[in-house]
Amino acid sequence: MVSRQEAFSGTMEVRPAHAFDVDRLARWLASRIEGLRPPLDVRQFRGGQSNPTFLLTDAAGRRFVLRRKPPGRLLKSAHAVDREFRVISALHAEGSVPVARPYVLCTDESVIGSWFYVMDHVEGRIFWEAAIPGVEKAERTALFDAMNATIAALHRLDPQEVGLGDYGRPGNYFARQISRWSRQYLDDREAGRIAAMDRLVEWLPENIPEGDDTAIVHGDFRIDNMIFAPDEPRVVAVLDWELSTLGHPLADFAYHLMMYRMPPTGFTGLMGADLSALGIPSEDEYMRRYCTRVGREPIPREELDFYIAFNMFRLAGILHGILGRVKRGTAANPRAAEMGAMCEPLAELAWSQVERLA
């Protein structure tokens, strides 16, 4: 199996399908970013991001990151780089959640062929495995605490106060999400039916915990979407805000917490790891630390199992969609078949969370 690090790290020459007029871009940016000095050297980050991402280096060696919509015809709501730019702009201005400094959003497709935005390139470390190999035990403990503090800081923000009160639909998050992913799963006939998914489609909407809450949620908060300082256990930037919206904070936190119940192979989780030897807090300790930071009571076990089952179902739904594209012959990612094959085991793992409640 190709590791996530091998598939997503590093840069390469710009793919021909994503190429653009670099000189035109340089002129456009030079008039909007103070101190940027053309010409630009452009490299493309590897990986299967839905929004192609590029490393820009100017004549003075200053580095930036450009995120763009793919060229060509797209679904109206897809690849919303303007939403990414909006959320990181709001968070950067507020200051308590670390993000790269945003510079400019371009909605003029004549510049490079599609909308894009430019932000700072943040130096630091990215860890590709939840077990964080290659660091000392004490630092690993501190790195986990830094992640915990960062997601808690995000969920403590008042969306209205940071200008994101209309960034999504408040309330009823689980019902809407379960309906969306159930419908997508059931409609994709080419991908086939999976017994565990069928059971989840029936069980989840009938067992949503009482109560509701709304916060800014990242949607994909995991260790490899964070940059840590080069020389200390501190998060210096949270990356990839493509799935961010207003949603239930415990859904977002449980997605992050899911690493404790995922296998190391395929999903780079912590299942089976000797957490004490590694210096990693237990799932319960990590959950309680988060709850203390956001000022809520510890999450009851039966609710936490629901939230994790929901997130595994959601992720399995994404993989089911990839499986459908593989069977229809429309999948572009070279790892699509491998990713689609993970759908059934993940759905079964999600159902096992439900069985914990029996």
Stockholm file with secondary structure:
# STOCKHOLM 1.0

chainA/1-358         MVSRQEAFSGTMEVRPAHAFDVDRLARWLASRIEGLRPPLDVRQFRGGQSNPTFLLTDAAGRRFVLRRKPPGRLLKSAHAVDREFRVISALHAEGSVPVARPYVLCTDESVIGSWFYVMDHVEGRIFWEAAIPGVEKAERTALFDAMNATIAALHRLDPQEVGLGDYGRPGNYFARQISRWSRQYLDDREAGRIAAMDRLVEWLPENIPEGDDTAIVHGDFRIDNMIFAPDEPRVVAVLDWELSTLGHPLADFAYHLMMYRMPPTGFTGLMGADLSALGIPSEDEYMRRYCTRVGREPIPREELDFYIAFNMFRLAGILHGILGRVKRGTAANPRAAEMGAMCEPLAELAWSQVERLA
#=GR chainA/1-358 SS CCCHHHHHSSEESCCGGGCCCHHHHHHHHHTTSTTCCSCCEEEEECSCCSSCEEEEECTTSCEEEEEECCSSCCCTTSSCHHHHHHHHHHHHHHCSSCCCCEEEEECCTTTTSSCEEEEECCCSBCCCSTTCTTSCHHHHHHHHHHHHHHHHHHHHSCTTTTTCTTSSCCSCHHHHHHHHHHHHHHHCCTTCCCHHHHHHHHHGGGCCCSCCCCEEECSSCCGGGEEECSSSSCEEEECCCTTCEEECHHHHHHHHHGGGGSCHHHHCCCTTCCHHHHTCCCHHHHHHHHHHHHTCCCCCHHHHHHHHHHHHHHHHHHHHHHHHHHHHTCCCSTTHHHHHTTHHHHHHHHHHHHHTTC
#=GC SS_cons         CCCHHHHHSSEESCCGGGCCCHHHHHHHHHTTSTTCCSCCEEEEECSCCSSCEEEEECTTSCEEEEEECCSSCCCTTSSCHHHHHHHHHHHHHHCSSCCCCEEEEECCTTTTSSCEEEEECCCSBCCCSTTCTTSCHHHHHHHHHHHHHHHHHHHHSCTTTTTCTTSSCCSCHHHHHHHHHHHHHHHCCTTCCCHHHHHHHHHGGGCCCSCCCCEEECSSCCGGGEEECSSSSCEEEECCCTTCEEECHHHHHHHHHGGGGSCHHHHCCCTTCCHHHHTCCCHHHHHHHHHHHHTCCCCCHHHHHHHHHHHHHHHHHHHHHHHHHHHHTCCCSTTHHHHHTTHHHHHHHHHHHHHTTC
//
